[in-house]
Amino acid sequence: MLEPSVDNLLTKINSKYALVIVSSKRARELQDVDNVMVEAPQSTKNVGVALEEIMDEKLTLDEDVV
């Protein structure tokens, strides 16, 4: 089972399309610069870490930009 679940993530960002864009951009950023915003991430992959950051509300979507 994937953690965090998509249903839980959609409570933080209302659109699954925006969720994909935000998490992929953050994953690319993590690939270039290792500055993880969550303590002891469970995932070893950058996309998983980005999703954990969204779930912990360390990473949010600015509605004006999208």
PQR file of N, CA, C, O and H, with PARSE charges and radii, in Angstrom:
ATOM      1  N   MET A   1       0.847  -1.179   0.000 -0.4000 1.5000
ATOM      2  CA  MET A   1       0.000   0.000   0.000 -0.0000 2.0000
ATOM      3  C   MET A   1       0.890   1.239   0.000  0.5500 1.7000
ATOM      4  O   MET A   1       1.892   1.297   0.713 -0.5500 1.4000
ATOM      5  N   LEU A   2       0.521   2.206  -0.790 -0.4000 1.5000
ATOM      6  CA  LEU A   2       1.283   3.437  -0.875 -0.0000 2.0000
ATOM      7  C   LEU A   2       0.930   4.362   0.276  0.5500 1.7000
ATOM      8  O   LEU A   2      -0.234   4.501   0.652 -0.5500 1.4000
ATOM      9  H   LEU A   2      -0.293   2.159  -1.369  0.4000 1.0000
ATOM     10  N   GLU A   3       1.933   4.975   0.813 -0.4000 1.5000
ATOM     11  CA  GLU A   3       1.736   5.958   1.875 -0.0000 2.0000
ATOM     12  C   GLU A   3       2.470   7.225   1.499  0.5500 1.7000
ATOM     13  O   GLU A   3       3.623   7.123   1.081 -0.5500 1.4000
ATOM     14  H   GLU A   3       2.879   4.862   0.508  0.4000 1.0000
ATOM     15  N   PRO A   4       1.915   8.373   1.609 -0.5600 1.5000
ATOM     16  CA  PRO A   4       0.527   8.661   1.961  0.2800 2.0000
ATOM     17  C   PRO A   4      -0.406   8.324   0.801  0.5500 1.7000
ATOM     18  O   PRO A   4      -0.004   8.350  -0.362 -0.5500 1.4000
ATOM     19  N   SER A   5      -1.641   8.012   1.129 -0.4000 1.5000
ATOM     20  CA  SER A   5      -2.604   7.610   0.099 -0.0000 2.0000
ATOM     21  C   SER A   5      -3.064   8.821  -0.712  0.5500 1.7000
ATOM     22  O   SER A   5      -3.004   9.958  -0.245 -0.5500 1.4000
ATOM     23  H   SER A   5      -1.968   7.991   2.074  0.4000 1.0000
ATOM     24  N   VAL A   6      -3.513   8.559  -1.906 -0.4000 1.5000
ATOM     25  CA  VAL A   6      -3.986   9.622  -2.790 -0.0000 2.0000
ATOM     26  C   VAL A   6      -5.176  10.340  -2.168  0.5500 1.7000
ATOM     27  O   VAL A   6      -5.290  11.561  -2.278 -0.5500 1.4000
ATOM     28  H   VAL A   6      -3.562   7.635  -2.286  0.4000 1.0000
ATOM     29  N   ASP A   7      -6.054   9.599  -1.522 -0.4000 1.5000
ATOM     30  CA  ASP A   7      -7.220  10.225  -0.880 -0.0000 2.0000
ATOM     31  C   ASP A   7      -6.794  11.216   0.192  0.5500 1.7000
ATOM     32  O   ASP A   7      -7.365  12.302   0.295 -0.5500 1.4000
ATOM     33  H   ASP A   7      -5.961   8.608  -1.433  0.4000 1.0000
ATOM     34  N   ASN A   8      -5.799  10.855   0.988 -0.4000 1.5000
ATOM     35  CA  ASN A   8      -5.304  11.771   2.020 -0.0000 2.0000
ATOM     36  C   ASN A   8      -4.611  12.975   1.398  0.5500 1.7000
ATOM     37  O   ASN A   8      -4.759  14.094   1.888 -0.5500 1.4000
ATOM     38  H   ASN A   8      -5.336   9.973   0.904  0.4000 1.0000
ATOM     39  N   LEU A   9      -3.859  12.757   0.329 -0.4000 1.5000
ATOM     40  CA  LEU A   9      -3.170  13.862  -0.339 -0.0000 2.0000
ATOM     41  C   LEU A   9      -4.154  14.844  -0.963  0.5500 1.7000
ATOM     42  O   LEU A   9      -3.894  16.046  -1.003 -0.5500 1.4000
ATOM     43  H   LEU A   9      -3.739  11.848  -0.069  0.4000 1.0000
ATOM     44  N   LEU A  10      -5.277  14.337  -1.449 -0.4000 1.5000
ATOM     45  CA  LEU A  10      -6.271  15.215  -2.069 -0.0000 2.0000
ATOM     46  C   LEU A  10      -6.980  16.103  -1.054  0.5500 1.7000
ATOM     47  O   LEU A  10      -7.680  17.038  -1.445 -0.5500 1.4000
ATOM     48  H   LEU A  10      -5.488  13.360  -1.417  0.4000 1.0000
ATOM     49  N   THR A  11      -6.817  15.835   0.232 -0.4000 1.5000
ATOM     50  CA  THR A  11      -7.334  16.758   1.245 -0.0000 2.0000
ATOM     51  C   THR A  11      -6.411  17.967   1.385  0.5500 1.7000
ATOM     52  O   THR A  11      -6.825  19.013   1.886 -0.5500 1.4000
ATOM     53  H   THR A  11      -6.248  15.076   0.550  0.4000 1.0000
ATOM     54  N   LYS A  12      -5.159  17.823   0.941 -0.4000 1.5000
ATOM     55  CA  LYS A  12      -4.181  18.918   1.022 -0.0000 2.0000
ATOM     56  C   LYS A  12      -4.169  19.749  -0.254  0.5500 1.7000
ATOM     57  O   LYS A  12      -4.109  20.977  -0.202 -0.5500 1.4000
ATOM     58  H   LYS A  12      -4.823  16.974   0.534  0.4000 1.0000
ATOM     59  N   ILE A  13      -4.227  19.072  -1.407 -0.4000 1.5000
ATOM     60  CA  ILE A  13      -4.281  19.728  -2.714 -0.0000 2.0000
ATOM     61  C   ILE A  13      -5.494  19.150  -3.428  0.5500 1.7000
ATOM     62  O   ILE A  13      -5.578  17.939  -3.629 -0.5500 1.4000
ATOM     63  H   ILE A  13      -4.277  18.074  -1.450  0.4000 1.0000
ATOM     64  N   ASN A  14      -6.427  20.002  -3.808 -0.4000 1.5000
ATOM     65  CA  ASN A  14      -7.743  19.547  -4.265 -0.0000 2.0000
ATOM     66  C   ASN A  14      -7.771  18.888  -5.636  0.5500 1.7000
ATOM     67  O   ASN A  14      -8.728  18.180  -5.948 -0.5500 1.4000
ATOM     68  H   ASN A  14      -6.359  20.987  -3.645  0.4000 1.0000
ATOM     69  N   SER A  15      -6.774  19.092  -6.449 -0.4000 1.5000
ATOM     70  CA  SER A  15      -6.774  18.552  -7.802 -0.0000 2.0000
ATOM     71  C   SER A  15      -5.683  17.500  -7.946  0.5500 1.7000
ATOM     72  O   SER A  15      -4.534  17.734  -7.571 -0.5500 1.4000
ATOM     73  H   SER A  15      -5.996  19.667  -6.196  0.4000 1.0000
ATOM     74  N   LYS A  16      -6.043  16.345  -8.487 -0.4000 1.5000
ATOM     75  CA  LYS A  16      -5.027  15.307  -8.672 -0.0000 2.0000
ATOM     76  C   LYS A  16      -4.006  15.735  -9.717  0.5500 1.7000
ATOM     77  O   LYS A  16      -2.856  15.301  -9.666 -0.5500 1.4000
ATOM     78  H   LYS A  16      -6.977  16.155  -8.792  0.4000 1.0000
ATOM     79  N   TYR A  17      -4.405  16.574 -10.658 -0.4000 1.5000
ATOM     80  CA  TYR A  17      -3.480  17.070 -11.669 -0.0000 2.0000
ATOM     81  C   TYR A  17      -2.473  18.037 -11.050  0.5500 1.7000
ATOM     82  O   TYR A  17      -1.281  17.971 -11.352 -0.5500 1.4000
ATOM     83  H   TYR A  17      -5.339  16.927 -10.700  0.4000 1.0000
ATOM     84  N   ALA A  18      -2.940  18.918 -10.202 -0.4000 1.5000
ATOM     85  CA  ALA A  18      -2.044  19.835  -9.503 -0.0000 2.0000
ATOM     86  C   ALA A  18      -1.123  19.067  -8.562  0.5500 1.7000
ATOM     87  O   ALA A  18       0.042  19.430  -8.399 -0.5500 1.4000
ATOM     88  H   ALA A  18      -3.908  18.971  -9.958  0.4000 1.0000
ATOM     89  N   LEU A  19      -1.632  18.025  -7.952 -0.4000 1.5000
ATOM     90  CA  LEU A  19      -0.831  17.186  -7.066 -0.0000 2.0000
ATOM     91  C   LEU A  19       0.339  16.564  -7.823  0.5500 1.7000
ATOM     92  O   LEU A  19       1.459  16.525  -7.314 -0.5500 1.4000
ATOM     93  H   LEU A  19      -2.578  17.731  -8.084  0.4000 1.0000
ATOM     94  N   VAL A  20       0.085  16.082  -9.025 -0.4000 1.5000
ATOM     95  CA  VAL A  20       1.138  15.492  -9.855 -0.0000 2.0000
ATOM     96  C   VAL A  20       2.177  16.539 -10.229  0.5500 1.7000
ATOM     97  O   VAL A  20       3.377  16.271 -10.165 -0.5500 1.4000
ATOM     98  H   VAL A  20      -0.825  16.114  -9.439  0.4000 1.0000
ATOM     99  N   ILE A  21       1.732  17.721 -10.618 -0.4000 1.5000
ATOM    100  CA  ILE A  21       2.659  18.773 -11.031 -0.0000 2.0000
ATOM    101  C   ILE A  21       3.532  19.222  -9.866  0.5500 1.7000
ATOM    102  O   ILE A  21       4.750  19.331 -10.007 -0.5500 1.4000
ATOM    103  H   ILE A  21       0.758  17.938 -10.670  0.4000 1.0000
ATOM    104  N   VAL A  22       2.914  19.482  -8.720 -0.4000 1.5000
ATOM    105  CA  VAL A  22       3.660  19.952  -7.549 -0.0000 2.0000
ATOM    106  C   VAL A  22       4.662  18.898  -7.090  0.5500 1.7000
ATOM    107  O   VAL A  22       5.816  19.221  -6.811 -0.5500 1.4000
ATOM    108  H   VAL A  22       1.924  19.393  -8.606  0.4000 1.0000
ATOM    109  N   SER A  23       4.236  17.657  -7.011 -0.4000 1.5000
ATOM    110  CA  SER A  23       5.133  16.607  -6.526 -0.0000 2.0000
ATOM    111  C   SER A  23       6.265  16.336  -7.511  0.5500 1.7000
ATOM    112  O   SER A  23       7.390  16.066  -7.091 -0.5500 1.4000
ATOM    113  H   SER A  23       3.298  17.395  -7.238  0.4000 1.0000
ATOM    114  N   SER A  24       5.993  16.402  -8.807 -0.4000 1.5000
ATOM    115  CA  SER A  24       7.062  16.151  -9.774 -0.0000 2.0000
ATOM    116  C   SER A  24       8.078  17.286  -9.802  0.5500 1.7000
ATOM    117  O   SER A  24       9.277  17.042  -9.931 -0.5500 1.4000
ATOM    118  H   SER A  24       5.079  16.621  -9.149  0.4000 1.0000
ATOM    119  N   LYS A  25       7.605  18.527  -9.681 -0.4000 1.5000
ATOM    120  CA  LYS A  25       8.543  19.656  -9.634 -0.0000 2.0000
ATOM    121  C   LYS A  25       9.413  19.590  -8.387  0.5500 1.7000
ATOM    122  O   LYS A  25      10.610  19.872  -8.441 -0.5500 1.4000
ATOM    123  H   LYS A  25       6.631  18.725  -9.576  0.4000 1.0000
ATOM    124  N   ARG A  26       8.815  19.223  -7.277 -0.4000 1.5000
ATOM    125  CA  ARG A  26       9.582  19.107  -6.029 -0.0000 2.0000
ATOM    126  C   ARG A  26      10.572  17.940  -6.108  0.5500 1.7000
ATOM    127  O   ARG A  26      11.687  18.040  -5.595 -0.5500 1.4000
ATOM    128  H   ARG A  26       7.842  18.994  -7.233  0.4000 1.0000
ATOM    129  N   ALA A  27      10.174  16.845  -6.744 -0.4000 1.5000
ATOM    130  CA  ALA A  27      11.069  15.697  -6.890 -0.0000 2.0000
ATOM    131  C   ALA A  27      12.288  16.072  -7.723  0.5500 1.7000
ATOM    132  O   ALA A  27      13.405  15.662  -7.407 -0.5500 1.4000
ATOM    133  H   ALA A  27       9.268  16.764  -7.160  0.4000 1.0000
ATOM    134  N   ARG A  28      12.083  16.841  -8.775 -0.4000 1.5000
ATOM    135  CA  ARG A  28      13.225  17.297  -9.582 -0.0000 2.0000
ATOM    136  C   ARG A  28      14.127  18.219  -8.780  0.5500 1.7000
ATOM    137  O   ARG A  28      15.351  18.159  -8.899 -0.5500 1.4000
ATOM    138  H   ARG A  28      11.175  17.174  -9.031  0.4000 1.0000
ATOM    139  N   GLU A  29      13.527  19.065  -7.968 -0.4000 1.5000
ATOM    140  CA  GLU A  29      14.314  19.951  -7.112 -0.0000 2.0000
ATOM    141  C   GLU A  29      15.137  19.137  -6.119  0.5500 1.7000
ATOM    142  O   GLU A  29      16.303  19.447  -5.874 -0.5500 1.4000
ATOM    143  H   GLU A  29      12.533  19.113  -7.871  0.4000 1.0000
ATOM    144  N   LEU A  30      14.540  18.106  -5.553 -0.4000 1.5000
ATOM    145  CA  LEU A  30      15.258  17.246  -4.611 -0.0000 2.0000
ATOM    146  C   LEU A  30      16.385  16.488  -5.294  0.5500 1.7000
ATOM    147  O   LEU A  30      17.395  16.174  -4.664 -0.5500 1.4000
ATOM    148  H   LEU A  30      13.593  17.854  -5.752  0.4000 1.0000
ATOM    149  N   GLN A  31      16.221  16.194  -6.571 -0.4000 1.5000
ATOM    150  CA  GLN A  31      17.262  15.502  -7.317 -0.0000 2.0000
ATOM    151  C   GLN A  31      18.491  16.393  -7.472  0.5500 1.7000
ATOM    152  O   GLN A  31      19.623  15.914  -7.416 -0.5500 1.4000
ATOM    153  H   GLN A  31      15.401  16.448  -7.083  0.4000 1.0000
ATOM    154  N   ASP A  32      18.261  17.694  -7.666 -0.4000 1.5000
ATOM    155  CA  ASP A  32      19.361  18.636  -7.841 -0.0000 2.0000
ATOM    156  C   ASP A  32      19.988  19.047  -6.516  0.5500 1.7000
ATOM    157  O   ASP A  32      21.212  19.092  -6.390 -0.5500 1.4000
ATOM    158  H   ASP A  32      17.341  18.083  -7.711  0.4000 1.0000
ATOM    159  N   VAL A  33      19.150  19.345  -5.531 -0.4000 1.5000
ATOM    160  CA  VAL A  33      19.617  19.820  -4.226 -0.0000 2.0000
ATOM    161  C   VAL A  33      18.917  19.005  -3.148  0.5500 1.7000
ATOM    162  O   VAL A  33      17.687  18.968  -3.093 -0.5500 1.4000
ATOM    163  H   VAL A  33      18.156  19.308  -5.634  0.4000 1.0000
ATOM    164  N   ASP A  34      19.682  18.365  -2.305 -0.4000 1.5000
ATOM    165  CA  ASP A  34      19.105  17.500  -1.271 -0.0000 2.0000
ATOM    166  C   ASP A  34      18.760  18.332  -0.037  0.5500 1.7000
ATOM    167  O   ASP A  34      19.553  18.428   0.899 -0.5500 1.4000
ATOM    168  H   ASP A  34      20.681  18.395  -2.349  0.4000 1.0000
ATOM    169  N   ASN A  35      17.564  18.934  -0.049 -0.4000 1.5000
ATOM    170  CA  ASN A  35      17.109  19.739   1.088 -0.0000 2.0000
ATOM    171  C   ASN A  35      15.723  19.270   1.526  0.5500 1.7000
ATOM    172  O   ASN A  35      14.730  19.974   1.348 -0.5500 1.4000
ATOM    173  H   ASN A  35      16.920  18.856  -0.810  0.4000 1.0000
ATOM    174  N   VAL A  36      15.676  18.089   2.093 -0.4000 1.5000
ATOM    175  CA  VAL A  36      14.419  17.471   2.517 -0.0000 2.0000
ATOM    176  C   VAL A  36      13.818  18.271   3.668  0.5500 1.7000
ATOM    177  O   VAL A  36      14.517  18.636   4.613 -0.5500 1.4000
ATOM    178  H   VAL A  36      16.483  17.517   2.238  0.4000 1.0000
ATOM    179  N   MET A  37      12.501  18.542   3.579 -0.4000 1.5000
ATOM    180  CA  MET A  37      11.830  19.350   4.594 -0.0000 2.0000
ATOM    181  C   MET A  37      11.139  18.527   5.672  0.5500 1.7000
ATOM    182  O   MET A  37      10.601  19.098   6.621 -0.5500 1.4000
ATOM    183  H   MET A  37      11.933  18.246   2.812  0.4000 1.0000
ATOM    184  N   VAL A  38      11.138  17.200   5.553 -0.4000 1.5000
ATOM    185  CA  VAL A  38      10.545  16.346   6.585 -0.0000 2.0000
ATOM    186  C   VAL A  38      11.659  15.598   7.298  0.5500 1.7000
ATOM    187  O   VAL A  38      12.683  15.257   6.705 -0.5500 1.4000
ATOM    188  H   VAL A  38      11.574  16.736   4.782  0.4000 1.0000
ATOM    189  N   GLU A  39      11.440  15.353   8.570 -0.4000 1.5000
ATOM    190  CA  GLU A  39      12.419  14.594   9.337 -0.0000 2.0000
ATOM    191  C   GLU A  39      12.218  13.111   9.096  0.5500 1.7000
ATOM    192  O   GLU A  39      11.096  12.614   9.193 -0.5500 1.4000
ATOM    193  H   GLU A  39      10.608  15.630   9.051  0.4000 1.0000
ATOM    194  N   ALA A  40      13.273  12.411   8.787 -0.4000 1.5000
ATOM    195  CA  ALA A  40      13.273  10.958   8.590 -0.0000 2.0000
ATOM    196  C   ALA A  40      12.181  10.500   7.624  0.5500 1.7000
ATOM    197  O   ALA A  40      11.243   9.815   8.031 -0.5500 1.4000
ATOM    198  H   ALA A  40      14.184  12.815   8.709  0.4000 1.0000
ATOM    199  N   PRO A  41      12.298  10.873   6.345 -0.5600 1.5000
ATOM    200  CA  PRO A  41      11.284  10.432   5.386  0.2800 2.0000
ATOM    201  C   PRO A  41      11.280   8.910   5.244  0.5500 1.7000
ATOM    202  O   PRO A  41      12.331   8.271   5.292 -0.5500 1.4000
ATOM    203  N   GLN A  42      10.095   8.343   5.070 -0.4000 1.5000
ATOM    204  CA  GLN A  42       9.968   6.896   4.925 -0.0000 2.0000
ATOM    205  C   GLN A  42      10.388   6.444   3.534  0.5500 1.7000
ATOM    206  O   GLN A  42      10.892   5.334   3.367 -0.5500 1.4000
ATOM    207  H   GLN A  42       9.241   8.862   5.031  0.4000 1.0000
ATOM    208  N   SER A  43      10.187   7.286   2.552 -0.4000 1.5000
ATOM    209  CA  SER A  43      10.488   6.929   1.171 -0.0000 2.0000
ATOM    210  C   SER A  43      11.946   7.214   0.843  0.5500 1.7000
ATOM    211  O   SER A  43      12.541   8.163   1.355 -0.5500 1.4000
ATOM    212  H   SER A  43       9.777   8.188   2.689  0.4000 1.0000
ATOM    213  N   THR A  44      12.503   6.382  -0.010 -0.4000 1.5000
ATOM    214  CA  THR A  44      13.871   6.607  -0.477 -0.0000 2.0000
ATOM    215  C   THR A  44      13.876   7.305  -1.832  0.5500 1.7000
ATOM    216  O   THR A  44      14.927   7.734  -2.308 -0.5500 1.4000
ATOM    217  H   THR A  44      12.020   5.611  -0.426  0.4000 1.0000
ATOM    218  N   LYS A  45      12.711   7.417  -2.449 -0.4000 1.5000
ATOM    219  CA  LYS A  45      12.612   8.045  -3.767 -0.0000 2.0000
ATOM    220  C   LYS A  45      12.131   9.484  -3.620  0.5500 1.7000
ATOM    221  O   LYS A  45      11.375   9.815  -2.707 -0.5500 1.4000
ATOM    222  H   LYS A  45      11.858   7.068  -2.063  0.4000 1.0000
ATOM    223  N   ASN A  46      12.587  10.333  -4.543 -0.4000 1.5000
ATOM    224  CA  ASN A  46      12.285  11.760  -4.456 -0.0000 2.0000
ATOM    225  C   ASN A  46      10.794  12.067  -4.559  0.5500 1.7000
ATOM    226  O   ASN A  46      10.305  12.963  -3.870 -0.5500 1.4000
ATOM    227  H   ASN A  46      13.201  10.065  -5.286  0.4000 1.0000
ATOM    228  N   VAL A  47      10.071  11.350  -5.395 -0.4000 1.5000
ATOM    229  CA  VAL A  47       8.630  11.594  -5.517 -0.0000 2.0000
ATOM    230  C   VAL A  47       7.928  11.247  -4.208  0.5500 1.7000
ATOM    231  O   VAL A  47       7.033  11.971  -3.774 -0.5500 1.4000
ATOM    232  H   VAL A  47      10.468  10.623  -5.954  0.4000 1.0000
ATOM    233  N   GLY A  48       8.323  10.157  -3.586 -0.4000 1.5000
ATOM    234  CA  GLY A  48       7.741   9.766  -2.302 -0.0000 2.0000
ATOM    235  C   GLY A  48       8.019  10.789  -1.219  0.5500 1.7000
ATOM    236  O   GLY A  48       7.151  11.092  -0.401 -0.5500 1.4000
ATOM    237  H   GLY A  48       9.051   9.569  -3.939  0.4000 1.0000
ATOM    238  N   VAL A  49       9.242  11.325  -1.217 -0.4000 1.5000
ATOM    239  CA  VAL A  49       9.595  12.364  -0.243 -0.0000 2.0000
ATOM    240  C   VAL A  49       8.752  13.612  -0.491  0.5500 1.7000
ATOM    241  O   VAL A  49       8.270  14.233   0.456 -0.5500 1.4000
ATOM    242  H   VAL A  49       9.947  11.079  -1.882  0.4000 1.0000
ATOM    243  N   ALA A  50       8.572  13.980  -1.752 -0.4000 1.5000
ATOM    244  CA  ALA A  50       7.743  15.143  -2.086 -0.0000 2.0000
ATOM    245  C   ALA A  50       6.309  14.947  -1.610  0.5500 1.7000
ATOM    246  O   ALA A  50       5.695  15.881  -1.093 -0.5500 1.4000
ATOM    247  H   ALA A  50       8.964  13.475  -2.521  0.4000 1.0000
ATOM    248  N   LEU A  51       5.775  13.749  -1.779 -0.4000 1.5000
ATOM    249  CA  LEU A  51       4.410  13.474  -1.319 -0.0000 2.0000
ATOM    250  C   LEU A  51       4.322  13.521   0.202  0.5500 1.7000
ATOM    251  O   LEU A  51       3.314  13.969   0.749 -0.5500 1.4000
ATOM    252  H   LEU A  51       6.273  12.991  -2.199  0.4000 1.0000
ATOM    253  N   GLU A  52       5.359  13.067   0.885 -0.4000 1.5000
ATOM    254  CA  GLU A  52       5.379  13.164   2.352 -0.0000 2.0000
ATOM    255  C   GLU A  52       5.418  14.622   2.788  0.5500 1.7000
ATOM    256  O   GLU A  52       4.780  14.992   3.773 -0.5500 1.4000
ATOM    257  H   GLU A  52       6.177  12.703   0.440  0.4000 1.0000
ATOM    258  N   GLU A  53       6.166  15.455   2.058 -0.4000 1.5000
ATOM    259  CA  GLU A  53       6.218  16.882   2.379 -0.0000 2.0000
ATOM    260  C   GLU A  53       4.850  17.534   2.187  0.5500 1.7000
ATOM    261  O   GLU A  53       4.453  18.392   2.976 -0.5500 1.4000
ATOM    262  H   GLU A  53       6.684  15.154   1.257  0.4000 1.0000
ATOM    263  N   ILE A  54       4.138  17.133   1.153 -0.4000 1.5000
ATOM    264  CA  ILE A  54       2.783  17.659   0.933 -0.0000 2.0000
ATOM    265  C   ILE A  54       1.868  17.224   2.070  0.5500 1.7000
ATOM    266  O   ILE A  54       1.090  18.027   2.586 -0.5500 1.4000
ATOM    267  H   ILE A  54       4.460  16.436   0.512  0.4000 1.0000
ATOM    268  N   MET A  55       1.958  15.969   2.458 -0.4000 1.5000
ATOM    269  CA  MET A  55       1.094  15.446   3.528 -0.0000 2.0000
ATOM    270  C   MET A  55       1.372  16.148   4.852  0.5500 1.7000
ATOM    271  O   MET A  55       0.447  16.397   5.626 -0.5500 1.4000
ATOM    272  H   MET A  55       2.589  15.317   2.039  0.4000 1.0000
ATOM    273  N   ASP A  56       2.637  16.470   5.122 -0.4000 1.5000
ATOM    274  CA  ASP A  56       3.004  17.159   6.361 -0.0000 2.0000
ATOM    275  C   ASP A  56       2.823  18.668   6.268  0.5500 1.7000
ATOM    276  O   ASP A  56       3.171  19.400   7.195 -0.5500 1.4000
ATOM    277  H   ASP A  56       3.389  16.268   4.494  0.4000 1.0000
ATOM    278  N   GLU A  57       2.277  19.132   5.146 -0.4000 1.5000
ATOM    279  CA  GLU A  57       2.028  20.555   4.886 -0.0000 2.0000
ATOM    280  C   GLU A  57       3.303  21.389   4.916  0.5500 1.7000
ATOM    281  O   GLU A  57       3.268  22.577   5.238 -0.5500 1.4000
ATOM    282  H   GLU A  57       1.994  18.538   4.393  0.4000 1.0000
ATOM    283  N   LYS A  58       4.420  20.769   4.582 -0.4000 1.5000
ATOM    284  CA  LYS A  58       5.678  21.500   4.422 -0.0000 2.0000
ATOM    285  C   LYS A  58       5.764  22.070   3.010  0.5500 1.7000
ATOM    286  O   LYS A  58       6.494  23.028   2.754 -0.5500 1.4000
ATOM    287  H   LYS A  58       4.449  19.805   4.320  0.4000 1.0000
ATOM    288  N   LEU A  59       5.007  21.464   2.104 -0.4000 1.5000
ATOM    289  CA  LEU A  59       4.957  21.876   0.710 -0.0000 2.0000
ATOM    290  C   LEU A  59       3.494  22.102   0.357  0.5500 1.7000
ATOM    291  O   LEU A  59       2.666  21.203   0.507 -0.5500 1.4000
ATOM    292  H   LEU A  59       4.414  20.686   2.312  0.4000 1.0000
ATOM    293  N   THR A  60       3.180  23.302  -0.111 -0.4000 1.5000
ATOM    294  CA  THR A  60       1.792  23.639  -0.429 -0.0000 2.0000
ATOM    295  C   THR A  60       1.699  24.182  -1.847  0.5500 1.7000
ATOM    296  O   THR A  60       2.710  24.473  -2.485 -0.5500 1.4000
ATOM    297  H   THR A  60       3.853  24.031  -0.233  0.4000 1.0000
ATOM    298  N   LEU A  61       0.487  24.311  -2.320 -0.4000 1.5000
ATOM    299  CA  LEU A  61       0.218  24.828  -3.655 -0.0000 2.0000
ATOM    300  C   LEU A  61      -0.246  26.268  -3.539  0.5500 1.7000
ATOM    301  O   LEU A  61      -1.173  26.571  -2.788 -0.5500 1.4000
ATOM    302  H   LEU A  61      -0.335  24.074  -1.802  0.4000 1.0000
ATOM    303  N   ASP A  62       0.399  27.153  -4.284 -0.4000 1.5000
ATOM    304  CA  ASP A  62      -0.029  28.545  -4.354 -0.0000 2.0000
ATOM    305  C   ASP A  62      -1.049  28.651  -5.486  0.5500 1.7000
ATOM    306  O   ASP A  62      -0.681  28.580  -6.658 -0.5500 1.4000
ATOM    307  H   ASP A  62       1.152  26.907  -4.894  0.4000 1.0000
ATOM    308  N   GLU A  63      -2.311  28.817  -5.148 -0.4000 1.5000
ATOM    309  CA  GLU A  63      -3.400  28.820  -6.129 -0.0000 2.0000
ATOM    310  C   GLU A  63      -3.248  29.929  -7.169  0.5500 1.7000
ATOM    311  O   GLU A  63      -3.745  29.789  -8.286 -0.5500 1.4000
ATOM    312  H   GLU A  63      -2.609  28.874  -4.195  0.4000 1.0000
ATOM    313  N   ASP A  64      -2.573  31.027  -6.825 -0.4000 1.5000
ATOM    314  CA  ASP A  64      -2.406  32.131  -7.762 -0.0000 2.0000
ATOM    315  C   ASP A  64      -1.444  31.777  -8.891  0.5500 1.7000
ATOM    316  O   ASP A  64      -1.560  32.310  -9.994 -0.5500 1.4000
ATOM    317  H   ASP A  64      -2.170  31.140  -5.917  0.4000 1.0000
ATOM    318  N   VAL A  65      -0.510  30.893  -8.627 -0.4000 1.5000
ATOM    319  CA  VAL A  65       0.491  30.524  -9.620 -0.0000 2.0000
ATOM    320  C   VAL A  65      -0.072  29.542 -10.630  0.5500 1.7000
ATOM    321  O   VAL A  65       0.262  29.598 -11.813 -0.5500 1.4000
ATOM    322  H   VAL A  65      -0.416  30.459  -7.731  0.4000 1.0000
ATOM    323  N   VAL A  66      -0.924  28.646 -10.164 -0.4000 1.5000
ATOM    324  CA  VAL A  66      -1.469  27.609 -11.052 -0.0000 2.0000
ATOM    325  C   VAL A  66      -2.564  28.161 -11.844  0.5500 1.7000
ATOM    326  O   VAL A  66      -3.159  27.450 -12.654 -0.5500 1.4000
ATOM    327  H   VAL A  66      -1.195  28.600  -9.203  0.4000 1.0000
TER
END
